[in-house]
Amino acid sequence: MSHEPKTPTQRIHSVRELAGGPGLSEKSIRREIAAGNIEIVRLGPGKRRIGITHDAWERYLKQRSSARS
């Protein structure tokens, strides 16, 4: 599911930056990534670090809110 950002200036968020919302801990975000519900971008020379694009995060939040409604 990982892919490169569509534009080089697209904002990339870390899991830690996005955690803290209602019901969103680092652990729950990592579980959603593992389940394939959040698209990630591999970062760094070893591609071990992960980032989440703003667009991917917005899609996830929209999907999450519609599932709860």
N, C-alpha and C positions, 0 to 999 in steps of 0.2 A: 504494500500500500504506500510505501514511501515514494516520494517524487520530488523533483527540484521545484523551487518556487517559480511561479509563472513570470514574475518580473524580478530583477535583481534587487530592487528597492522594497520589496514586500516585507512587512514586519514579521519577524519570527519571534514567537514567545516560548519561554521555557515552561516546563510543567509547574515549577515552583511559582512562576509569575501568575499562572492561571488558577492555581489552587486558592481556596479561601472563600469562594462563593458558597451560596447555600447548598450543602450536600456535595461539595466539590473539594475533596482533599487530594493531596498528591497521589495517595494510594488509589483512590477511586478513578482519577484521571488515567493513571498507568494501567488500571484494569480495563478501562474503555479502549485504550490504545491496543492492548493485547487482544481484545475482542474484535478489533478492526473497526470500531465505531468512530475513531478520530484518525484522520490522515496525518502522517508525520513526515518530516524532512530530516534526513541524516546529516549531521554536521561534523566538522573536524576532519583531521587527516585519516583517522581510523574509522570514521563514520559510526562511532559508538554513541556520540551525543545525539539527542533528538530535539527537534524543535517543532512547533506547531504554528502553521501560518494563520494569520488573522481570518482569512476566508474559511479555512478548515474549522476553526474554532466557532465561527458564526454558524456554519452549517450544522455542527454538532449541537450547539445550543438550541437552534431552531428545531432540529429533530427531537431533542430531549423534551422541549416544551410541548411539542405536538403529541408526543407519546404519553405525556402526563395528563393531557386534556381529555 
